[in-house]
Amino acid sequence: MKASNSLWKPRLEGRMPPHLAAEIDVFENEIALKKQGKIDDKIFAETRLRRGSYGQRYDNGQRHDGIASRQLAYPSSDLTKGPSTLWDAPGMQRIKIPFGGLNATQLETLADLAEEYSDSIAHVTTRQDFQLHFVHIEDTPALMRRLAAAGITTREACGNTVRNVTACPIAGVCRTQSFDVTPYAKALAYFLLGHPDCQDFGRKFKVAFSGCRDEACGLAMLHDIGAVGVTRIENGVEKRGFEFYVGGGLGTVPQQAKRFSDFLPEEELLPTTQAIARVFARLGEKKNRNTARMKFVVSKLGIDEFRRVVAEERAQLPHDARWTDWLANVPHEQESPLKPPSLLQLNGNRTPAFDRWHASNVYEQRQSGYVTVTVTLPLGDITSDQLRALADIARKYVRETVRTTVEQNIVLRWVSAGDVPALYKELEAANLAEPGAGTVLDIVACPGTDTCKLGISSSRGLAAELRTRLAAREMEMDAVIRGLHIKISGCFNSCGQHHIADLGFYGVSRNKGGFAVPHFQVVLGGQWENNAGSYGLAIGAVPSKRIPETVDRITSRYLAEREVNEGFHAFIKRIGKAECKKMIEDLTAIPPHETDPDFYVDWADARKYSIGDLGVGECAGEVVTAIEFALTACEREAFEAQLQLEAGRTAEAADTAYAAMSHAALALLKHKLTIHSDDPEKVAGGFREHFYDTQLFFDPFAGGKFAQYFFQAHERRGGTYTEETAHQLIEETQLFIEAAHSCYGKMAAQPV
């Protein structure tokens, strides 16, 4: 039977499916009612989130294009005054792209919408979605209707729902895959979309598919459900299934998924996932969002009991024909090329720029004579004009087989190898021929302080600076350095996936002489390969302006001292965390504001990063407060816990981590009150009374989450910890200390 590209055809192209039209009508009516004050804020927030509409930071108005940033103009909003209601400031619209699959018409639709409703820039996320920033809430119904007519939905792109189902962007053409997981990802995505069993979650729910175990692929280990394609022989016949994982997640404190099944047959994929969703909806936390992800259900029950509960739920499910009907279409849902296979022939047109691009951005498919081309998007951004150019290229060179990637790029699959030089010239003309895909230049960054309300430091500004510096010396860069991964988050929440990078960074702040100073915690020990094989831990906070020097120092040390064939992850493990911390210790120092004010301004940010001028010039020297000394000592304790864990002394590591938390709480109490007792019960009680109950410790980016980490550790002190739970406790300790720094900064900024 002739292969088709049904995966890429928008359903009812040019017409909106009736059910989507009805849903958008309802949403538009809800917007009108909210404007009239007839819908509660909390209810409407979840309603719009489930339609993919977020609020965003309004006090910056900056977008980074990898080189510089530009101020945006909003004729309908005076953003300098700050929004007083939801209607006064634009927000962000997330657009769901299951497994990253797109066609040319959809690219053009995104281009038009970005131009008409946003700032002519679309942003690719680490979940293969698109985001449009600076979109007004009243424009979202019209935007959603136009997307729906092109076969795209925003439904459940945010909120306490099943988020976008991701999959390896080269599934089907990958040389090491077990089989093409694309049809399975597609089937599950549309089966779960709007499913009644997925509407009562306490938090979000993420699913990913990978075609092979050893590469990064779909990063299965960091998801609520991760499915890795595997096969086995039964009665002489090859049978498809999945190595199935549950309970993974990044966020503030990451947890690796647990193996649910060595082999889940393909016909059990949908019903088993439905059963898991029902268990999560029933047993998952609903009141405390800090413990509402599925990883907490798996941890609480244990994987064996979780399997039993899911099996019981599965047995009770009423039969649904959709569980297996879709399997009949799997053999036919295969992509086909536009052109016959061919060989690459340069015919004297070879240039150094082409060679650099070809080396990093062209992947030889399992199908001879065809390649997959990666279009590198610095910071994940692509303009409306570039989207249209890419749509033309997709029609000319491939059968519109386009996918987004979790590294915030776009790939064109099934390019006939002989067409690569001509395709490169067209990409070059559209300014889309950046080299470095999958290399150290291909830095992943979340929106950070550009648009995110939770951003602490400028992740995009730092990413742009690092990319510029690394690109300037790419030609002399050693191959082992070129192969590293850098990922940056603007806060603790790991939207930039800093936990699984070779070099990870997340934004924090420090105080110096009454000024706030942008910093990044340096995270080492993460592993991108093996589907996110391990998570790193922070080794110290470095001023943002010294992060490029930090990268240079760590990579130079690796290059000079690595053993034969030793990867970066193995190198960091061999030299140990103590040596890593020593390597960057001098870089943590902050010069006084009058000596170098540049340290007090973030990368490519128009705003001064400051909490106010507190008595500058009133004394000749700088005074370091007792609480600053105390919190620094707590950081040292937390790092000592890392070293103890590294040495296999798990119980000792847990005790030290708890002590660091308790000492940080005591430091805050001593700063606010006259208190001399370090009795753990009195410290915990005093902290609850004076900081938690008063909400003084509550931060915009965390609420009471980090305080809960302390209370939980206090209740569990002296208990039994595994290596994994001790790792999590250390992560929680570091976050609690960061929140203590922030709390002190807030107190210091208050007038006396």
KEVEX-82971 format. One record per residue (C-alpha): residue in one letter; x, y negated, z negated. Coordinates in steps of 0.5 Angstrom, whole numbers, plus 500, padded with zeros to 3 digits. Each point is the difference from the previous one (the first is absolute). Example, Ala and Ser with C-alpha at 12.3 -4.5 7.8 and 13.67 -1.06 7.14 Angstrom:
A525509484;S502493502;
//
This chain:
M500500500;K502493502;A503496494;S497494498;N501494496;S494500496;L504498493;W501493503;K493499503;P496495496;R493503499;L495496504;E505495503;G497494501;R494501496;M500500492;P497507497;P494499497;H502502493;L505495500;A496495502;A495501495;E506500494;I503493503;D493497500;V499502492;F507497499;E498494503;N494499496;E504502494;I504494501;A494495501;L497503493;K507499497;K501493503;Q493499496;G502502494;K496506500;I505506500;D505501494;D507498501;K502507498;I495504505;F502495506;A507501499;E500508500;T495499506;R505496504;L506504498;R496506503;R500496507;G507498499;S499493498;Y506498495;G501493497;Q507498501;R505495497;Y498493502;D506495497;N505502505;G498500507;Q506503503;R501506505;H507502501;D502502507;G507504499;I503493501;A497495496;S493498498;R495495502;Q494496496;L493502503;A495495501;Y493501497;P495494503;S494503496;S504501493;D504496496;L504505497;T505495496;K494499495;G499508499;P494503502;S494499495;T496506503;L500506505;W498495505;D505495500;A506504502;P502506505;G501507498;M503506503;Q496505504;R503507501;I498504506;K500508499;I504504506;P500507498;F507504501;G502493504;G496502506;L499494505;N498499507;A502494505;T492497499;Q501500492;L507497501;E497494504;T494500495;L505499494;A503494504;D494497501;L498500493;A507498497;E499494505;E493498499;Y500501492;S507501497;D507496502;S501504506;I504506497;A498507498;H503504495;V502507500;T500503493;T503506496;R493504501;Q500499508;D495495499;F499493503;Q499494496;L498493502;H502494495;F496493499;V493503502;H494497497;I495504497;E494497504;D504502506;T501507498;P493503503;A501498507;L507502499;M498507498;R495501506;R505498505;L505506497;A494505499;A498499508;A508502501;G499506496;I503497494;T498499493;T502497493;R495504496;E504502494;A506497502;C501498493;G496501493;N499506496;T499505506;V504504505;R505496503;N503500507;V502508501;T507499503;A504505504;C507501503;P500495506;I504505505;A495506498;G499504506;V507498503;C504501494;R506505502;T500503493;Q492501498;S496506499;F495497504;D496494502;V496497493;T497495504;P493503501;Y500502493;A501493497;K495497505;A495506498;L501498492;A500493501;Y493500503;F497505496;L502496494;L498493502;G494498497;H499507497;P495500494;D505504496;C505495501;Q496494497;D501500493;F508500499;G503496494;R506498505;K503501507;F501507503;K505501505;V502506505;A506501505;F501505505;S507503502;G502504505;C507503497;R502500493;D508498500;E499493504;A496494497;C494501505;G494498496;L503500493;A496505497;M503500493;L497493498;H493501502;D494502496;I499506505;G506501505;A500506505;V506502504;G498505506;V503507499;T498507504;R500507498;I499506504;E494504498;N498507503;G505498506;V497493501;E503493498;K495497496;R501492498;G499497493;F503495495;E505500494;F495496496;Y502495495;V496496495;G501495495;G505495503;G501493500;L504494499;G498494497;T503497494;V502507497;P501505506;Q498507499;Q502506505;A494504503;K500507497;R499506505;F493502500;S500506505;D506503504;F495501506;L493497500;P497503507;E498495505;E493501499;E500499493;L503493501;L494496499;P496504495;T506500495;T501493501;Q492498499;A501505494;I506496497;A496493501;R494503496;V505502495;F503493500;A494496500;R497504494;L507501496;G504494502;E500494495;K495494501;K501495495;N507499499;R503499507;N507501498;T499507499;A495501506;R504503506;M499508501;K507501498;F498499492;V494505501;V506505503;S504498494;K495501495;L497507502;G507503503;I500502507;D498507498;E494498497;F499495505;R500505506;R495504496;V495494499;V500499507;A499507502;E494500496;E498494503;R501503507;A496506499;Q494496498;L500495506;P494501505;H502502507;D502494505;A501502507;R504494501;W506504496;T501504506;D497498506;W505495501;L505506501;A498502507;N502493502;V507500498;P503504506;H497495504;E502494496;Q507499503;E503494503;S502500508;P506496503;L498495505;K506501504;P504507502;P507501496;S506497502;L507499499;L503494497;Q505496506;L503494498;N503498507;G504495497;N495496496;R503502494;T501494495;P503500493;A493498497;F497506504;D504505497;R499497493;W493500501;H500507503;A504503495;S495499494;N493499504;V500505505;Y498507497;E500507505;Q494503499;R499508500;Q497499507;S506500505;G500493504;Y496496495;V502496494;T497496495;V502492499;T500496494;V498493500;T503497494;L496495497;P504496495;L496499493;G494504504;D498494503;I498499508;T497494503;S493500504;D504499507;Q505506498;L494504499;R497499507;A507501503;L500507496;A493502503;D503498507;I506505499;A496505497;R495500506;K506500505;Y505505497;V496505495;R493502500;E498495494;T504505495;V501495495;R501500492;T502496494;T505503495;V501500493;E507496501;Q495494503;N502501507;I496503506;V502506505;L499501507;R499508501;W501504507;V505495503;S503503506;A507499499;G502497507;D495494498;V504498494;P504495503;A494497503;L496500494;Y506497496;K500494505;E493499499;L500501492;E506495500;A496495504;A495500494;N505500495;L499507498;A506503501;E503499493;P505506499;G501504493;A494504500;G501505494;T506496498;V503496494;L497494504;D493503500;I498497493;V493501498;A497495495;C493498498;P497493500;G503498493;T499493499;D498498507;T493502499;C499505494;K497498494;L505505496;G506498503;I506498495;S506499505;S500499508;S501507503;R499497507;G505495499;L505504497;A499505506;A501495505;E506498497;L503507499;R498502507;T503493503;R507502496;L500507502;A499499507;A505495501;R505506498;E497506503;M505501505;E505501495;M496504495;D501507499;A495505502;V499503493;I498492498;R496500506;G496506498;L498497493;H493498498;I498493497;K493499497;I498494496;S494498496;G498493497;C498503493;F499507497;N495503504;S504503505;C496498506;G507500503;Q501507498;H507498496;H500506496;I502504506;A505496504;D507501500;L501493497;G493497497;F498494497;Y494497497;G499493497;V500498493;S502493497;R505498494;N500493496;K506496500;G501493496;G492499501;F500502507;A497506504;V505504504;P498505506;H503507499;F500507503;Q501506496;V505505504;V497507500;L504505502;G499508501;G494500504;Q500505506;W496498507;E501507503;N497506498;N493497500;A503495494;G504505497;S501496493;Y499493497;G505495498;L501497493;A502492499;I507499498;G500492499;A496494502;V505495504;P498493503;S497500506;K505496503;R505505499;I497506503;P503500506;E507500496;T497506496;V499504507;D507498502;R503503494;I496506499;T501502508;S507499500;R501504494;Y496506503;L504499506;A507500497;E499506495;R495504503;E502508501;V500503507;N493501502;E497497493;G494496501;F498494496;H495503496;A505505498;F506495499;I495496495;K499506496;R507502500;I503494497;G494499496;K496494497;A505497495;E505499506;C494497504;K498495495;K508498499;M500499507;I495494500;E501498493;D503493502;L495499505;T494499495;A503494497;I496493501;P504494501;P497494497;H495496504;E504494500;T506504503;D496503505;P493499501;D499504506;F500506496;Y493497497;V497500507;D498507503;W502502507;A496496506;D495498495;A497492500;R499500493;K505499494;Y500507496;S499496493;I495501494;G502493498;D506495498;L500501492;G504495497;V506500505;G505495498;E498500493;C507503498;A507501503;G500507500;E495506501;V497504495;V498507501;T495502495;A499506496;I495503504;E504500506;F506504497;A495505497;L496501506;T507501504;A502505494;C493504502;E502500507;R507503498;E496505496;A495502506;F506501504;E504505495;A493504500;Q502501507;L507502499;Q497505495;L495503505;E505500505;A505504495;G494505499;R498497493;T493500501;A497499493;E505495498;A499496507;A492500498;D502497493;T505495502;A495497505;Y494500495;A505496495;A502495506;M492499501;S499499492;H506495500;A497496505;A494499497;L504499493;A503494504;L494497502;L497500493;K506497497;H500495505;K493498499;L500502492;T504500494;I501508500;H505504497;S497507500;D502505506;D496505497;P497503507;E493500497;K500493498;V503498507;A495504504;G494497495;G503493501;F501500507;R493502501;E497495496;H505494502;F501502507;Y495505503;D494498497;T501492501;Q502502507;L506496500;F504506502;F495501506;D504498507;P496499507;F504506503;A499505494;G494498496;G501504493;K503506504;F507499497;A497499493;Q497507501;Y506503502;F503498493;F494502496;Q500507504;A508501498;H498498493;E495505499;R504505504;R507499496;G504506498;G496504505;T502505505;Y502497507;T502504506;E505497505;E495497504;T496497495;A506497497;H502497506;Q493497500;L501497493;I506497502;E497496506;E494498495;T505497496;Q503496505;L494497502;F498499493;I506496499;E499496506;A493498498;A504498493;H504495504;S494498504;C496499493;Y506496497;G501495506;K492499500;M501498492;A506496502;A496496505;Q495498495;P500493497;V503500493;
//
